[in-house]
Amino acid sequence: VPVDSFFSLLTSERVAKQFPVMTEAISQIRAKGLQTAVLSNNFYLPNGKSFLLLDWKQFDVVVESFLEGVCKPDPRMYKLCLEWLGRQPSESIFLDDLGPNVKAAAGLGIHTIKVHDPETAVKELETLLGFPLRMAVPNIRLVRKTMEIPKDSLEKYLKDLLGTQVIGPLELLQFDHGQSNPTYYVKLASHQLILRKKPPGTLLPSVHAVEREFRMMEALVNGIVGNAFYLMEYCPGLINKDPSPPGLEPSQRQAIYTAMKRVLCKIHSVDLKAAGLEDYGKHGEHRAPCLLSVVKKNLSAKLYFLSLLLTKTPMFSVGSYQGLQYVFSVLLLRVVWGVVLTGFLCLCLGQASSVTVKQTGKLTEFMCNLAWDFPVKKRFQIFKEMLATKPLMGSHHSWSRPQSLLRTPSMRSYVTSTDSSPALASKGALIFSPEGLSPRVRELYQQLKEFMERHVYPAEPELQRHQASAERWTPSPLVEDLKEKAKAEGLWNLFLPLETDPEKKYGTGLTNVEYAHLCEVMGTSLYAPEIFNCSAPDTGNMELLVRYGTEEQKARWLVPLLEGKARSCFAMTEPQVASSDATNIESSIREEDGFYIINGHKWWITGILDPRCQLCVFMGKTDPHAPRHQQQSMFLVPMDTPGIKIIRPLKVYGLEDAPGGHGEVLFEQVRVPKENIILGPGRGFEILLGRLGSGRIHHCMRLIGCSERALALMKARAKSRVAFGKPLIEQGTVLADIALSRVEIEQAWLLVLKAAHVMDVAGNKAAALDIAMIKMVAPSMASRVIDRAIQVFGAAGLSSDHPLAQFFVGARVLHLADQVHQRSVAKMELKHRS
């Protein structure tokens, strides 16, 4: 008995698109007459619709958590799905990428597959089902109801045509494309064929007709399937509907464009008279056959343009016959100039992010005609520059795409070099865009973005619910699961700078500039830094141990932190004094019988409430009579040491930030071994400056990321909401807020990059001014951008349905040190530039 299956369907990096391999598998399963279902932990969108961007026609049952009031891994959700399907657990297979969900399904007796990557999961599913799920032919589907054809008569005709030795049932599927004349995939025994059929009913004269397509064939068949059709042998290949085309290396794209030009040249080299096609179609001004108009209509202008630039083929080398050569060259020039000037016009009008290919069709055609006079009058001299053998340098561009509310914002792209040299990056080059990173770091960046879109953003609603539940002080199993996935993909401990870890013993060996680009991506989600083991205060404490710790201290504390098995905290701030000036700290540390005795009252100790917190880095005074900056020392204090008493958790604007939280703590007669001192007595302030340098800039990098996401959410909201009779996006104040936000983000981002650059090439001490400046600028910038986004969202912006409120709280907290940094900047300005 075949096993029925239902899917918790995965989605690809663009939330609105499913993984092709999963979509293909579902089609094959349904073609076998089996059932499919999807269990979704989803929610309402602001427009009142459910957030489940899938093709519902693929499923017999859809179970949505927000409608049923339960969510995975609650067993009731699985039982409800089984009830609706009318199936037993043993007859079903459940796929999911989250361990708790899979475990719950297995507990009910359901066959389960833990998804680490879609390809492997489909192979496991094939083993359980006993039949293949990967189609040998891409882009095919079951025949549409309105386009069904009589299989019996077609099978009889083909067997007569191919010979009596052909045995086996006929397989008939339909291609997604080819709608003017329906196109079918036909398989009979070992024969694979393509059938093009004339649609039923009366056709307009301008519609493509099977008869015209078949002019060069031997015979046209009628009567077998109702309308005229013809057959061709199937040849495996790839159809690129996107002219980019996506997912290919530049060399592969170049090969495609080159092959396209070669085919076009062959088409235009045909002797029409010898082929009996001299009367084919319409003849225009240059007496070229309508083949040219078909090419103009059906082939992407972007493909023409890119093929010319990438293959560097002379413009006038198309075709073998002068008449066709001239007409085709004219066509290319008109299309290219139309596309170039249309793109320029869209950018000038600020419409590049919202205008789609369909919307720009008429504009492109208009610009093609409008632009024609210019190259004619200039006698095409401009194309001599286009065909230069050296690549264009200094290309500054940015891609803008429609945004989903859960997707990461599209990141800036200012390419300043066409060659990314690893040597250049390792020397601390100021790289403005991910495209300028070395190949290794660029791959890490892309991996990180894909992981965020595949795992982190979809998990945010569940993580937010956990943070508000009764179990909030217990770490989320989902976070732990995602941490294992991130570690397996090499997206782990990315923060340690190359200067601190030159041998790449503990981290990935990124420069501060390189890490800035990755840290910005992590900053787009509140939960991402911990998932990649790049969250404060652990990052600062780990870097402190790498820089200043003894080998024994590293073995005991650094290794568990690097492995993500432990968390830590940093105890400096005190309620009785202004702790923004670290020299004010009053906690006492005295030596006694080979131990140091710690007494002090600390608060706002982030992470100390986490049950995984095993280490406290404590700062206090060992010698109050020493020079002002040599009174403080730092110690490694195990959290299970007697005398540590947590008084209460502190709330930030009502938020607890569980499970780490922020604690008020008493240290009473806490005895710490002498070997737990870091670097030595009186070195605390020196260590603090080294520790806070990179930590400060990490906060600023993340603030850029959360500002980018706030702006993306603001734009999406403004496009989808109507107030006072028109969309918010048309309100002048909203447009002004978007413009100001973009400008302020760019300004802060450039200052972040400059600070990171100086840290790389001259060290943290030399970068003190730049660090202080960005610490002033980034929190205030982020607060303004997030506040504008909240204003556009209205009351929804204050709720936990969106990350804006928590973003705002985080940015406001980092505001607290503004005056200290203003003072530092002013002093350095007066000292060095007087």
C-alpha positions in Angstrom: 0.0 0.0 0.0 1.6 3.3 -1.0 2.2 5.7 1.9 0.4 9.1 1.8 2.4 12.1 2.7 1.9 15.6 4.0 4.4 18.4 4.0 5.4 21.2 6.3 6.7 22.9 3.2 9.9 24.8 3.1 10.3 28.1 1.4 13.3 29.4 -0.5 15.4 32.5 0.0 12.6 34.7 -1.4 9.7 33.9 1.0 7.2 34.1 -1.8 8.8 31.2 -3.8 8.9 27.6 -2.8 12.0 25.4 -3.2 11.7 24.1 -6.8 12.7 20.6 -5.7 9.9 20.5 -3.2 7.3 21.9 -5.7 8.5 19.2 -8.1 8.2 16.5 -5.5 4.6 17.6 -4.6 3.6 17.4 -8.3 4.9 13.9 -8.6 3.2 12.8 -5.4 -0.1 14.2 -6.5 0.3 12.7 -9.9 0.4 9.3 -8.2 -3.0 10.1 -6.5 -1.6 10.6 -3.0 -2.6 13.4 -0.7 -0.5 16.4 0.5 -1.0 18.9 3.3 0.8 21.8 4.9 1.0 22.6 8.6 1.9 26.3 9.1 2.8 28.3 12.1 1.7 31.5 10.5 -0.1 34.8 11.3 -2.3 37.6 10.0 -0.8 40.2 7.8 -1.8 43.9 8.3 -4.3 43.5 5.4 -6.1 40.8 7.3 -5.0 37.9 5.1 -3.0 35.0 6.3 0.8 34.9 5.7 1.2 31.7 3.8 2.7 32.5 0.4 2.2 29.1 -1.2 0.2 27.7 -4.1 -2.8 26.3 -2.1 -3.8 24.2 -5.1 -0.9 21.9 -4.3 -2.5 20.7 -1.1 -5.5 18.8 -0.1 -5.4 20.2 3.4 -3.9 23.4 4.9 -3.7 23.8 8.7 -3.0 27.3 9.8 -2.0 27.9 13.4 -3.6 31.3 13.8 -7.0 29.9 12.7 -6.8 26.8 14.8 -5.4 28.3 18.0 -2.5 25.8 18.2 0.8 25.5 16.5 3.6 23.0 16.0 4.9 21.1 17.9 1.5 20.9 19.7 0.2 17.3 18.9 -3.3 18.6 18.4 -2.2 20.3 15.2 -0.9 17.0 13.8 -4.1 15.1 14.9 -6.3 17.8 13.3 -4.4 17.4 10.0 -4.7 13.6 10.1 -8.4 13.9 10.8 -9.0 16.2 7.8 -7.0 13.9 5.6 -8.8 10.8 6.9 -5.5 9.0 7.5 -3.8 7.2 10.3 -0.4 8.3 11.6 1.3 5.2 10.2 0.1 6.1 6.7 1.7 9.6 6.8 5.1 11.2 6.4 6.0 14.5 8.0 8.9 16.7 6.9 10.2 19.6 8.9 13.6 21.4 9.5 13.0 22.0 13.2 13.8 19.2 15.6 10.9 19.8 18.1 8.4 19.6 15.3 9.8 16.4 14.0 10.0 14.8 17.5 6.3 15.6 18.2 5.2 14.0 14.9 7.3 10.9 15.6 5.7 10.6 19.0 2.3 10.1 17.3 3.6 7.3 15.2 4.0 9.4 12.0 7.0 8.6 9.7 9.3 11.6 9.9 12.2 13.2 7.9 14.4 15.9 9.5 15.2 18.4 6.7 18.7 19.7 6.7 18.6 20.6 3.0 15.7 20.0 0.5 17.7 17.8 -2.0 18.7 15.3 0.7 15.1 15.3 2.2 13.6 14.5 -1.2 16.0 11.6 -1.7 14.9 10.2 1.8 11.3 10.7 0.8 11.8 8.8 -2.4 13.2 5.9 -0.4 10.1 5.8 1.8 7.6 6.2 -1.0 9.3 3.8 -3.4 9.1 6.0 -6.6 11.1 8.9 -8.0 10.1 12.5 -7.1 12.5 14.4 -9.5 11.1 15.0 -12.9 13.4 14.3 -15.8 11.8 17.2 -17.6 11.6 20.6 -15.9 8.8 23.1 -16.1 6.0 20.5 -16.6 2.8 19.9 -14.7 -0.4 17.9 -14.9 -2.6 18.8 -17.9 -4.9 21.7 -17.2 -8.6 20.7 -17.1 -9.5 23.1 -19.9 -6.7 21.8 -22.1 -7.1 18.0 -21.8 -6.8 15.9 -25.0 -8.0 12.4 -25.7 -5.2 10.1 -24.7 -6.6 6.9 -26.2 -6.7 8.2 -29.8 -3.3 9.9 -29.4 -1.8 6.7 -28.0 -3.2 4.6 -30.9 -1.9 7.1 -33.4 1.6 7.1 -31.9 1.8 3.4 -31.8 0.8 3.2 -35.4 3.4 5.9 -36.2 6.2 4.5 -34.1 5.7 0.8 -34.8 3.9 -2.1 -33.1 7.0 -2.9 -31.0 6.2 0.1 -28.8 4.5 -1.1 -25.6 3.6 0.6 -22.3 1.1 3.3 -21.3 1.3 6.8 -22.6 2.4 9.6 -20.2 1.0 13.0 -21.0 2.0 16.2 -19.1 1.8 19.9 -20.0 4.5 22.6 -20.0 4.0 25.7 -17.9 4.9 27.9 -20.9 3.6 28.0 -24.5 0.1 29.2 -23.8 -0.7 30.6 -27.3 -0.5 27.0 -28.6 -0.7 24.5 -25.7 2.5 22.5 -25.4 2.6 18.9 -24.1 5.3 16.5 -23.0 4.5 13.0 -24.4 6.3 9.8 -23.3 5.6 6.4 -24.8 8.1 3.6 -24.0 11.5 5.1 -24.7 10.2 7.9 -27.0 10.0 11.4 -25.6 8.1 13.9 -27.7 6.8 17.5 -27.7 3.2 18.1 -29.0 2.2 21.6 -30.1 -1.6 21.8 -30.5 -3.9 24.5 -31.9 -6.2 25.7 -29.1 -10.0 25.2 -29.6 -12.3 28.0 -30.8 -11.8 30.9 -33.1 -8.4 32.6 -33.1 -7.5 36.2 -33.7 -5.6 36.8 -36.9 -2.5 38.1 -35.0 -2.3 35.0 -32.8 0.5 32.5 -33.4 -0.9 29.6 -35.4 0.3 26.0 -35.4 0.0 26.1 -39.2 2.5 28.9 -39.5 4.9 27.2 -37.0 4.7 24.0 -39.1 5.5 25.5 -42.5 8.8 23.7 -42.7 7.4 20.3 -41.4 6.2 17.5 -43.7 2.6 17.2 -42.6 0.1 18.7 -40.3 -2.2 16.2 -38.4 -5.9 16.8 -37.8 -8.6 14.9 -36.1 -6.6 12.8 -33.6 -6.8 15.2 -30.6 -9.5 17.5 -31.9 -7.4 20.3 -33.4 -4.4 20.6 -35.7 -1.1 19.6 -34.0 2.4 18.5 -34.8 5.1 16.5 -33.0 8.7 17.1 -32.3 11.4 15.0 -30.6 12.1 16.2 -27.0 15.6 17.6 -26.5 16.6 18.2 -22.8 17.6 21.7 -22.0 17.0 24.7 -19.8 14.4 27.5 -20.4 15.4 30.8 -18.7 12.3 32.9 -18.2 14.3 35.5 -16.3 16.6 37.4 -18.7 19.2 37.8 -15.9 19.3 34.7 -15.7 19.4 33.9 -12.0 21.6 31.3 -10.2 24.3 31.2 -12.8 28.0 32.1 -12.8 29.1 35.0 -15.1 30.8 32.5 -17.3 27.6 30.5 -17.7 25.6 33.6 -18.5 28.2 34.6 -21.1 27.9 31.2 -22.7 24.1 31.6 -22.9 24.3 35.0 -24.5 27.0 33.9 -26.9 24.9 30.8 -27.9 21.8 33.1 -28.3 23.7 35.4 -30.7 25.0 32.4 -32.7 21.5 31.0 -33.1 20.2 34.4 -34.2 22.9 34.7 -36.7 22.0 31.3 -38.2 18.3 32.3 -38.3 19.2 35.5 -40.2 21.5 33.6 -42.6 18.6 31.4 -43.9 18.0 31.7 -47.7 14.3 32.4 -47.4 13.6 31.7 -51.1 15.4 28.4 -51.1 13.5 27.4 -47.9 10.2 28.3 -49.6 9.5 31.1 -47.1 9.7 34.2 -49.3 5.9 34.8 -48.7 6.1 34.1 -45.0 4.7 36.8 -42.8 4.7 40.5 -43.2 7.4 42.5 -45.0 8.4 45.9 -43.6 10.4 48.9 -44.8 13.5 46.9 -45.5 11.7 43.9 -46.9 12.8 41.7 -44.1 10.5 38.8 -43.2 8.4 38.9 -40.1 11.0 36.7 -38.4 12.6 40.0 -37.4 9.4 41.3 -35.8 9.0 38.0 -34.0 12.6 38.3 -32.6 11.9 41.9 -31.5 8.7 40.8 -29.8 9.8 37.7 -28.1 13.5 38.1 -27.1 14.4 40.2 -24.1 16.1 43.5 -24.9 18.1 43.0 -21.8 19.5 39.8 -23.2 20.6 41.7 -26.4 22.2 44.4 -24.3 24.1 42.0 -22.0 25.2 39.8 -24.8 26.8 42.7 -26.5 28.6 43.9 -23.4 29.7 40.4 -22.1 30.9 38.9 -25.4 32.5 42.1 -26.7 31.4 41.2 -30.2 31.4 44.1 -32.8 28.0 45.5 -33.2 27.8 45.0 -37.0 28.9 41.4 -37.2 25.4 40.0 -37.0 24.2 37.9 -40.0 25.7 37.0 -43.3 23.5 39.0 -45.7 23.9 42.8 -45.9 20.2 43.5 -46.0 19.3 41.4 -43.0 22.5 42.6 -41.3 21.5 46.2 -41.6 17.9 45.7 -40.4 19.0 43.5 -37.5 21.7 46.0 -36.4 19.2 48.8 -36.5 16.8 46.7 -34.4 19.5 46.0 -31.8 20.5 49.6 -31.6 17.0 50.8 -31.1 16.3 48.2 -28.4 19.6 48.8 -26.6 19.2 52.6 -26.5 15.6 52.3 -25.4 16.6 50.1 -22.5 19.5 52.3 -21.5 17.6 55.5 -21.5 14.5 53.9 -19.9 16.6 52.7 -17.0 18.1 56.2 -16.7 14.7 57.8 -16.7 13.4 55.4 -14.1 16.3 56.2 -11.8 15.9 59.9 -12.3 12.2 59.6 -11.4 13.0 57.5 -8.4 10.8 54.6 -9.7 13.4 51.9 -10.0 12.2 50.0 -6.9 8.6 49.8 -8.0 8.5 49.5 -11.7 8.3 46.0 -13.0 9.1 44.6 -16.4 5.4 44.5 -17.4 4.9 48.1 -16.3 7.9 49.4 -18.2 7.0 47.7 -21.4 5.3 50.7 -23.0 7.8 53.1 -21.6 10.6 51.0 -23.1 8.9 51.0 -26.5 8.4 54.8 -26.3 12.0 55.4 -25.3 13.3 53.1 -28.1 11.6 55.3 -30.7 12.4 58.6 -28.9 16.1 57.7 -28.6 16.6 56.7 -32.1 17.5 60.2 -33.5 20.4 60.6 -31.1 22.6 57.7 -32.2 21.7 58.4 -35.8 22.8 62.0 -35.6 25.9 61.0 -33.6 26.7 58.4 -36.3 26.9 55.6 -33.7 30.2 57.0 -32.4 29.1 56.2 -28.8 29.3 52.5 -29.5 33.1 52.7 -30.0 33.3 53.3 -26.2 30.9 50.5 -25.4 33.1 48.0 -27.2 36.3 48.8 -25.3 38.4 45.8 -24.4 38.9 46.9 -20.8 36.0 46.5 -18.3 34.4 49.7 -17.1 35.7 50.8 -13.7 34.1 52.7 -10.9 30.6 51.3 -11.4 28.3 52.6 -8.7 24.9 50.9 -8.7 22.2 49.5 -6.4 19.6 46.9 -7.0 16.1 47.5 -5.6 13.4 44.9 -5.4 9.9 44.5 -4.0 10.2 43.6 -0.3 8.4 41.2 1.8 7.6 42.2 5.4 9.8 39.3 6.6 12.6 39.5 4.1 15.9 41.2 4.9 16.2 44.6 3.2 18.1 44.7 0.0 21.6 45.8 0.9 23.5 48.6 -0.7 25.7 47.9 -3.7 28.5 50.4 -4.5 31.0 48.5 -6.5 34.2 50.4 -6.6 36.4 47.7 -8.2 35.7 44.9 -10.6 38.4 42.8 -9.1 38.2 41.8 -5.4 41.7 41.1 -4.3 42.1 39.0 -1.1 45.4 40.8 -0.5 43.6 44.1 -0.7 41.0 43.0 1.7 43.5 41.6 4.2 45.3 44.9 4.3 42.2 46.6 5.5 40.9 48.2 2.3 37.8 50.3 2.7 35.2 48.2 1.0 31.8 49.9 0.6 29.8 47.0 -0.8 29.7 43.2 -0.5 30.6 43.0 -4.1 34.0 44.4 -3.2 34.8 41.7 -0.6 37.2 38.8 -1.3 35.6 35.7 -2.8 35.8 33.8 0.5 34.1 36.6 2.4 31.6 37.3 -0.3 30.6 33.6 -0.2 30.2 33.9 3.6 28.0 37.0 3.2 25.8 35.2 0.7 25.5 32.1 2.9 24.6 34.4 5.8 21.8 36.2 3.9 20.4 32.9 2.6 20.4 31.4 6.2 18.6 34.5 7.5 15.9 34.3 4.9 15.6 30.5 5.1 15.7 30.0 8.8 15.9 33.2 11.0 13.1 35.4 9.6 10.5 32.6 9.4 11.3 31.6 13.0 10.9 35.1 14.5 7.1 34.8 15.3 7.8 31.6 17.3 10.8 33.1 19.1 8.7 36.1 20.0 5.9 34.0 21.4 8.5 32.0 23.5 9.9 35.3 24.8 6.5 36.3 26.1 5.5 32.9 27.5 5.9 31.4 31.0 8.9 29.5 29.8 10.7 32.7 28.7 13.6 32.3 31.2 14.4 28.9 29.7 16.4 29.1 26.4 14.3 28.4 23.3 14.9 24.9 21.8 14.4 26.5 18.4 17.4 28.9 19.0 19.5 26.0 20.0 18.5 24.1 16.9 19.3 27.0 14.7 22.7 27.4 16.4 23.6 23.9 15.4 22.5 24.6 11.8 24.6 27.8 11.7 27.6 26.0 13.1 27.2 23.2 10.5 27.2 25.7 7.7 30.4 27.5 9.0 28.5 30.6 10.0 29.9 30.6 13.5 32.2 32.9 15.5 32.5 35.4 12.7 33.2 38.3 15.0 36.9 37.8 16.1 39.0 40.3 14.1 42.0 39.2 12.2 44.4 41.3 14.2 43.2 39.6 17.4 43.3 36.1 15.9 45.9 36.3 13.0 46.3 32.5 12.9 42.5 32.0 12.6 42.7 29.6 15.6 39.4 30.7 17.1 37.4 32.4 14.3 37.1 33.0 10.6 39.8 35.6 10.4 37.7 38.5 9.1 38.9 42.1 9.2 36.7 44.7 10.9 35.6 46.0 7.6 34.7 42.6 6.3 32.8 41.7 9.5 30.9 45.0 9.3 29.1 43.8 6.2 28.1 40.5 7.8 27.2 42.1 11.1 24.8 44.5 9.4 22.9 41.5 8.0 22.7 40.0 11.5 21.4 43.3 12.9 18.2 43.0 10.8 16.9 40.4 13.3 16.9 40.6 17.1 17.6 36.9 17.4 20.3 36.5 14.8 23.5 37.5 16.7 23.0 34.7 19.3 22.2 32.1 16.5 25.6 32.8 15.0 27.4 33.0 18.4 28.1 36.7 17.7 26.0 38.4 20.4 27.1 40.7 23.2 28.3 40.4 25.9 29.8 37.1 24.8 31.7 38.6 21.8 33.5 41.1 24.0 34.3 38.6 26.7 35.6 36.1 24.1 37.8 38.7 22.4 39.1 39.7 25.9 40.1 36.1 26.6 41.8 35.7 23.2 43.7 39.0 23.7 44.6 38.9 27.4 43.7 35.4 28.8 46.3 32.8 30.0 46.2 29.4 28.3 44.6 28.0 31.4 41.9 30.7 31.4 41.3 30.1 27.7 41.0 26.3 28.2 38.4 26.7 31.0 36.3 29.7 29.7 37.1 30.5 26.1 36.5 27.1 24.6 33.0 26.6 26.0 32.0 30.1 24.9 33.4 29.6 21.4 31.5 26.3 21.2 28.2 28.0 22.2 27.9 25.7 25.3 28.1 28.5 27.8 27.1 32.2 28.0 28.7 35.0 30.0 28.1 38.5 31.4 30.1 41.7 32.1 29.7 43.4 35.5 30.7 47.0 35.5 27.7 49.4 35.9 26.9 50.4 39.5 23.7 52.1 40.9 25.5 54.5 43.3 27.8 56.2 40.7 27.8 57.4 37.1 29.3 54.3 35.6 29.7 55.8 32.2 32.9 57.1 33.7 34.6 53.8 34.6 37.0 55.4 37.0 34.0 56.1 39.3 33.5 52.4 40.0 33.4 51.6 43.8 33.3 47.8 44.0 36.2 46.7 46.2 38.6 43.8 45.5 41.2 42.9 48.2 43.8 40.2 48.4 43.6 37.6 51.2 45.4 34.3 51.6 45.9 33.6 47.9 42.4 34.7 47.0 40.8 38.0 46.0 37.7 38.9 47.9 35.0 40.8 45.9 32.3 43.1 47.4 30.1 45.2 45.2 26.7 46.2 44.0 26.1 46.0 40.2 23.1 46.4 38.0 22.1 46.3 34.3 24.2 43.2 34.0 23.1 41.8 30.6 22.8 38.0 30.3 23.3 37.2 34.0 19.8 35.7 34.3 20.4 33.1 31.6 20.7 29.6 33.0 23.6 29.0 30.6 25.6 31.9 32.0 28.7 30.3 33.6 31.1 33.3 33.7 31.0 36.9 35.0 33.8 39.2 33.9 33.9 41.6 36.9 35.5 45.0 37.1 36.4 46.6 40.5 39.0 48.5 42.4 42.1 46.7 43.7 44.0 49.9 44.7 42.0 53.1 45.3 45.2 55.0 46.0 46.9 54.3 42.6 46.8 56.7 39.7 43.3 57.2 38.5 43.4 54.8 35.5 45.4 52.1 37.4 43.1 51.5 40.3 40.8 49.0 38.5 41.3 45.3 37.8 39.3 42.6 36.0 38.5 39.1 37.2 36.9 35.9 35.8 34.2 35.0 38.4 32.5 31.6 38.0 28.7 32.1 38.4 28.4 29.2 40.9 30.8 31.0 43.3 29.2 31.5 46.8 28.2 35.1 47.5 26.6 36.1 44.2 23.0 37.1 44.8 20.7 38.2 42.0 18.3 40.8 43.6 15.9 41.2 40.7 15.5 41.3 36.9 15.4 44.8 35.4 13.0 45.8 32.7 13.8 48.1 29.8 10.7 50.1 28.8 8.7 47.1 30.2 10.7 44.5 28.3 12.5 41.8 30.2 14.8 40.5 27.3 14.5 36.9 28.5 16.2 34.5 28.9 19.4 36.6 29.4 17.7 39.7 30.8 19.4 42.4 32.8 20.0 41.8 36.5 20.7 43.8 39.6 23.3 41.7 41.6 25.1 41.8 45.0 28.6 40.4 45.3 29.2 39.7 49.0 32.5 38.2 50.1 33.0 36.4 46.8 36.3 34.5 46.9 38.1 34.2 43.6 41.5 32.4 43.1 44.4 34.7 42.3 44.9 33.0 38.9 41.5 34.4 37.8 42.8 37.9 37.5 43.2 39.1 33.9 46.5 40.5 32.8 47.4 41.7 36.4 46.4 44.2 39.1 45.7 47.7 37.9 45.2 46.7 34.2 41.4 46.9 34.2 41.0 50.2 32.5 43.6 49.2 29.8 41.6 45.9 29.2 38.3 47.8 29.1 39.5 50.1 26.3 40.7 47.1 24.2 37.5 45.2 24.9 35.0 48.0 24.2 36.6 49.0 20.9 35.3 46.3 18.7 32.3 45.8 20.9 31.2 49.4 20.3 31.5 49.1 16.6 29.7 45.8 16.5 26.7 47.5 18.1 26.9 50.2 15.5 27.1 47.7 12.7 24.0 45.9 14.0 22.2 49.3 14.3 22.7 49.9 10.6 21.1 46.5 10.0 18.0 47.1 12.1 17.7 50.6 10.6 17.7 49.0 7.1 15.0 46.6 8.1 12.9 49.4 9.7 13.2 51.4 6.5 12.2 48.3 4.5 9.2 47.7 6.7 8.3 51.4 6.5 8.3 51.3 2.7 6.3 48.1 2.5 3.7 49.5 4.9 3.5 52.8 3.1 2.8 50.9 -0.2 0.1 48.7 1.3 -1.9 51.2 3.4 -4.4 53.9 2.4 -5.3 57.0 4.4 -7.3 60.0 3.6 -8.2 58.7 0.1 -4.7 57.8 -1.1 -1.9 55.4 -0.4 0.5 56.5 2.3 3.4 56.3 -0.2 1.8 59.3 -1.9 1.7 61.4 1.3 4.5 64.1 1.2 5.5 63.6 4.8 6.0 59.8 4.3 8.1 60.4 1.3 10.2 62.9 3.2 10.6 60.4 6.1 11.8 57.7 3.6 14.3 60.1 1.9 15.7 61.3 5.3 16.0 57.8 6.5 17.9 56.6 3.5 20.3 59.6 3.7 21.0 59.2 7.4 21.6 55.4 7.1 24.1 56.0 4.3 25.9 58.6 6.3 26.2 56.4 9.4 27.2 53.4 7.4 30.1 55.2 5.8 31.3 56.4 9.2 31.0 52.8 10.5 33.1 51.6 7.6 35.7 54.3 8.2 36.0 53.4 11.9 36.4 49.7 11.0 39.0 50.6 8.4 41.1 52.6 10.8 40.9 49.8 13.4 42.2 47.4 10.7 45.1 49.5 9.5 46.1 51.4 12.7 44.5 49.6 15.7 41.8 50.3 18.2 43.7 53.1 20.0 44.3 55.0 16.8 40.7 54.6 15.9 39.4 56.1 19.2 38.1 59.3 17.5 36.3 57.4 14.8 34.8 54.9 17.3 33.6 57.7 19.5 32.0 59.5 16.6 30.1 56.4 15.3 29.0 55.6 18.8 27.5 59.1 18.9 25.9 58.9 15.4 24.6 55.3 15.1 22.1 55.1 18.0 20.6 58.5 17.3 20.3 57.7 13.6 18.7 54.4 14.3 16.3 55.9 16.8 15.1 58.5 14.3 14.7 55.9 11.4 12.8 53.4 13.7 10.6 56.2 15.1 9.6 57.2 11.6 8.8 53.6 10.7 6.6 53.3 13.9 4.8 56.5 12.9 4.0 55.0 9.5 2.7 51.8 11.1 0.6 53.7 13.6 -0.5 51.6 16.6 0.7 48.4 15.0 4.3 49.8 15.3 4.0 49.8 19.1 2.9 46.1 19.2 4.9 42.9 19.4 3.5 42.0 15.9 6.5 43.8 14.4 10.1 44.2 15.6 10.0 48.0 15.5 9.3 48.5 19.2 12.1 46.3 20.4 14.4 47.8 17.8 13.6 51.2 19.2 14.3 50.2 22.8 17.6 48.7 21.8 18.7 51.9 20.0 17.5 54.1 22.9 19.6 52.1 25.4 22.7 52.7 23.4 21.9 56.4 23.4 22.9 56.6 27.1 26.6 57.0 26.4 26.2 59.8 23.9 27.4 62.6 26.2 30.5 60.6 27.1 31.4 60.2 23.5 30.5 63.8 22.6 33.0 64.9 25.3 35.7 62.5 23.9 35.2 63.8 20.4 35.3 67.4 21.5 38.5 66.9 23.5 40.3 65.1 20.6 39.1 67.7 18.2 40.5 70.5 20.3 43.8 68.6 21.0 44.6 67.4 17.5 43.1 70.1 15.2 43.7 73.3 17.1 
